[in-house]
Amino acid sequence: MDADAKWIWLDGASRDRTVLFQREVSLEAFSESCIRITADSRYRLWVNDTWIGDGPARAYPGHYRYDVHDLSRFLSEGQNRIDVRVMHAGDDNFQYIVSEAGLLCSLEVDGETVLLSDESWDVSDVPEFEPRAPRIAQQQFPMEIVDLSRRERMWQPPNAVRSQKEDPHNGLIPRDVQLLSRVPINFGHFVAASVVTAPEHVFTFRARRIFYPESTSANILPAMGCFLTVLEAESDGRLDLQCGGIQNIFLDGCELPLECVLDSSELVMRTEEVCISAGRHLLTLVSNVDYYPTDAFLACRSAVCLTWRSPMSESGSPWVFSGILWQAPEDTNLFDDVPDEQMRFNPYPRWRWPRDRMDEMMALAGCAGVDDIIERSPAPRPLAHDELCACDPTIEVLFGSEHADTPKMSSPEACLKVGAESTMIQPCKEGDVQVVYDLDDLSVGYFDMEIDAPEGTVVDAYFAEHIEDGHIQIPGLLRNGFRIVCQEGQNHFTAGRRFGMRFALLVFRQFNRPLRLHRIRVIETTYPDSGTDRFACSDERLTRIHQISRRTLLLCMEDTFTDCPTYEQVLWIGDAANEARYAFNTFGAYDLAKRCCRIGAESLNHLPLVASQAPSGWNILLPAWSFLWNINVWETWFYSGDRGFLKELYPALKQNTDSALGYLDDRGLFSIKAWNMFDWTNVDHEHRTVVHNSMFLIAALDAAACTARELEQDEDADRWHDAGLGLRKAVNACWLSNEQAYTDAIREDGRPSPSVSRHTSMLSLLYDIVPNEHREAAIRNALEGRDGMVDVGSPFAMSFFLQCFEKLGEHDRILRVIRDYWGLMIDHDARTCWECIDKDWLAGKAEWPTRSRCHGWSASPLDVFARIILGVRPLKPGFAEVAVHPVPCGLAHAEGCVPTPHGPINVKWRVRDDGVLDLNVEAPDGVEVKRSEPHDLGANHGSAFGHSTS
């Protein structure tokens, strides 16, 4: 970035603001050009009306990145126009931390800077983007609510200008990972059309800003208070109320019974139909903000004509806020210095509310009279319009009612085909028209549509991963969609948010003439897929599992590895440690793994250990993830061979490791107040001292010692080696003789938990912890488990079991697990790998088998197939030396390739009739291939990291 480029913006409030920057530049003949660009929070760049790209990559403000776009094909001799739209978020999420809004860029032509961001640009607010939009989710940015008819611009020079030295985004460096690809994906087929009606009244409260107006944090900030309004009903009738982020509803002082709506989720509740008489009624909503910063809502369906009035003011919104009855004195997150009375070892259960304040709030909400409740409220005030969202399209889509009528539409699949006639949709007197389209596969990217519609037509979109028999799997309060309001005639809209989806629900409202849907598609955006890898074998089930695993991982690769494309799109450090290994064997993607490691290192500026997810405004520690980061650093070096990367990360690795050793208790075990989980199962982990944490720390110490030895930091290596020996001794003291297993935890009274799990035995074998006298028992526990022993709960944890089985030489067992577990997904038409398989669903007690239908941590078959079926394992850093020894496991043949920094290794084998394996290996220059025997492979797999560390 040119040092003379300036950060530019407009004065005034920046939260939730969208600004357009424009500049013309005249060029003489040139050979090549590029633009260096970044923005806070997100930008979209056009050159001469051509969409160039979006960015920047996620980063902590102190380690911001800029992108470099090649513009040689898009600029021309003569006049050129550059447009950049920048959205500045108002709050932290799990991908972004709020800092100063602005755009920074420099244009270079033939090696010389010809244009900088400075006072010469034209800048305008973008009035079509509604700032009062609800959050997609606590992990993500706000929704897009866009009125395409509001195109007016008020151009002016930027009046908020900062030099780079004055800006908080210090340490600005080039993007260290490839730009995302953009691949248009057409929807596969039309599913259904129906007539629907939205709830008559929807109110969405920006609860976090009401309770904590100055906070931008994503941390858990508990508070309690009430929202109240007066309902005027013209006649007797019934109400149907649905709510989210609301714990109790009172009508005229009487509490209404609530029931869960979404698969037993407490996030969304509803009342039974409520009888209401003509006249005025006091409606009171009780809100305990004890979860993440999200937006509470109330939706009301009724045939009765209702008027909503403020009890305090004739102007503004119809709602009054009671004032805060109680709030936490500080962020209540999982730090070691959080007071014990505020501590929670699990961030998901409800907050431990003060009983007296709860009673006080319920008594307040039970007031039947307006004057009484206002008089008893601590600081009652009318809610301003900007404390409520302008609208809530997701709630209107999901909680509307469906009619028996069938809408009139022609050629429903025409909009799916390039150059075909358009899909025509007729207006319907009975309600709005909803259409559903299926991509036939899950994708992630920018939804793109072209529509000819009358002015004021509203298009609400909601994207789902799964629909079965017309029933949508709805994930809590995820607002996975957008709203656009059309201008007269042609409208083209490309979403500015990436959505994970398979199904698109589009609802067309408020149109009085036929509209034509010309095109709908998804511009899929992922880490670039080189397409060089391949895999096939004689077992079609395994080949299919490889295909869905590969697709899953690709959809969870962007500027970092992410957990899932729909629900979060978050870099979870522990997930990424596993996903990096899967990607090494499938895509290469060394730059992506390095980037995840770097962001983890940067989190140490904010936390005592590497963060669980980053960059994020939710400051939570998940120690197992912190320790997996150490392992990821070592493995990324070993697979890539980039010694410079190892040296770069060493100071952070040392900090993370030494900080962890500071949490050893008087037993010598790692002990911390944190979210101490490892698996989605009932391991007894809600304690300071959880045994699997110490086991992961042992592996982290081994990785740190290997790194130190590699970099000739022998003093650190010896110290960490000795610490590992001491920690092994402390862990082995946790063996329960009567259970022949390790306890899951040491409880606060000093006694071992009676709970035992397969996990600790598995980790003790994988990380060379268990002594010989307990080894056979640990093997039995890991391989089979037994009654009363906690079983594995997620594909994430199963990945470690598979590594352990590989170390034990249990190759047939590994393929049996994959055929059964991942095969169950295949049997239920999975196109990508699920986050989990819900045991309640297997028992017929739950509606859906999983939350996310695409989750990167579930792609571990990719690693297994490369290492076992193809038999490719690096023996030296950067694949300088490789062992190739396939283990047939009953297969007749297999072929595929494994990426390396030098190029792909191609493997093809078949088992002859006489039982001899014919093996053909093609390796690139720079790779020495050793066709190892099975006992050699076992020795090379004897370390914690799946390769030799000697």
PEBEL-V833087 format. One line per field, one symbol per residue. ss: DSSP state (h for helix, s for strand, l for the rest). phi: phi as a letter, one per 40 degrees, with the letter a starting at -180 (. if undefined). psi: psi as a letter, one per 20 degrees, with the letter a starting at -180 (. if undefined). Layout:
BEGIN
ss = ???
phi = ???
psi = ???
END
This chain:
BEGIN
ss = lllllsssslllllllssssssssssslllllsssssssslssssssllsssssslllllhhhlsssssslllllllssssssssssslllllllllllllssssssssllssssslllllsssslllslllllsllllllslssssllllllllssllsssshhhllllllssllllllllssssllssssssssslllssssslhhhhhlllllllllllssssssssssslllsssssssslllssssllssllssslllllllssssllsssllsssssssssssllllllssssssllllssssllllllllllssllllssllllllllllllhhhllllllllllllhhhhhhhhhhhllllhhhhhhhllllssllhhhsllllhhhhhhllssllllllsslllhhhllllllsssllsllsssssssssssssssssssssssllllsssssssllssllssllllllllssssslllssssssllllssssssssssslllllsssssssssslllllllllssssllhhhhhhhhhhhhhhhhlslllsllllllllllshhhhhhhhhhhhlllllhhhhhhhhhhhhhhhhlllllllslllllllllhhhhhhhhhhhhhhhhhhllhhhhhhhhhhhhhhhhhhhllslllllsllllllllllllllllllsshhhhhhhhhhhhhhhhhhhhlllhhhhhhhhhhhhhhhhhhhllssllllssslsslllllslllsshhhhhhhhhlllllhhhhhhhhhhhhllllllsllllhhhhhhhhhhhhhlllhhhhhhhhhhhhhhhhhlllllllllllhhhhlllllllllllllhhhllhhhhhhhhhllsssllhhhlssssllllllllssssssllllllssssssslllllsssssslllllssslllhhhhhhhllllllllll
phi = .ccccbcbabchcbcgbbbbbaababbcdabaaabbaaabbbbbbbbfgbccibicccacdcbcbbcbbcbdcbcachcbbbbbbbbbccacbcbabcaccibbaabbbfgbcbabcaccccbacbccccccbccdaccbcccbbbbcccccbbcaccbbbbccccccccgcbcdbadcccbbcbcccacbababbbcdcbbbbccdccccbcccbccccbcababbbabcbbcacibbbbbaagbcabbbfgbcccbbcbbfgcccbbaccdbcbcchcacbbbcbbcbbccbbcabbbbacccbbbbccbacbgccbbbcgccaaccadbbcbcccddcbcbcbccccccccdcccccccccccccbcccccccccacacccdccbccaadcccccbcbbcccbccabfcccccbcgccccbbccbccicbbbbbbcgacaaiccbababacdgcbbbbbbbcabbfgcccbcfbcccaabbbcccgcbbbbdcbcbcabbbbbbbbfbbadbbccababccbaddccgccaaaaccccccccccccccdcdcbbbcacbcacbcbfbccccdccccccccdcbbgfccccccccccdcccccbbcbdccaacacbcbbbddcccccdccdcccccccgccccccccddcccccccccccbccccgccaacacccbacacdcbcacbbcccccccdcccccccccccccgbcccdccccccccccdcccccccccccfacccabcccgcccccbbcccccccccbfbccdcbcccccccccbgadgccccbaccccdcccccccccgccccdcccccccccccdcbgccacccabccccccgbbcbcacccaacccccdccccccbccgcacbbdggcbbcbacbcfgccaaaiabcbcchcccbaaaccccgcccbbbbbcdgbccbcccdccccccccccbgacbc
psi = pphiqqpqaqraqipkqpqpqqpqppqrprgqqqppqrqogqqppqpljpogrqaaqqqqhilqqqqopojhihqrpbpqppppppppqiqqbjiqppbpqrqprppppliqpipqpaiiqpqqqniiophlqqqgrhiarqrpopoiimjqqnqrqpjopqrhhiqimrkprqpkqqqqrooppqqgrpgrqrprpqqhpppopmgghghmhipjqjronqrqaqpqrppophrqaqqopqqpjphqppolippppqqqgnljpihprqrrpppprqaqqpppppoonjbroapqqppppqiqpqppqpihqirarjqqpirphqqqirpmrmqhjpqhiippipihrqqnqpghhgggghhghjpiqghghhhiqhmqqqpqhjiqqhrnhghhghkrqpriqpqoqqmhjhiippirrrpppqqphibrppqpqpiiqqrpapppqppoqqpippoppppqhpppkippopnckommarpqpqrpcppppoqiqpppqgppopppqlqjrqqpohpqrpnporppohjhqrpqriohghghhgghggggggikodirqrgqighglqopggghgghggghgigielhhgghgggghgghiiihqhrpqhqqqqjonqpnhhhhhhggghgghhgghhjnhhgghgigghggggghghhijpaiijqppqoankrhqmrkqnjmrgophhghghhghhhgggggggghjkmhggggghghhhgghgghgiijpohhilrqqhrorhjiqqqipqrhghgghhghjlgprhijggghgggggharpipprqiqhghhhhghgghghijmghhghggghgghhhgghkkpirpqgrophhghjjiqhqirfpjophijkhhggghghgghkppphqqkkhppponqohkiqhrqqaqpqriirqopppqqorhjipoppppoqrqiopppnqqghghghijirijjrpj.
END
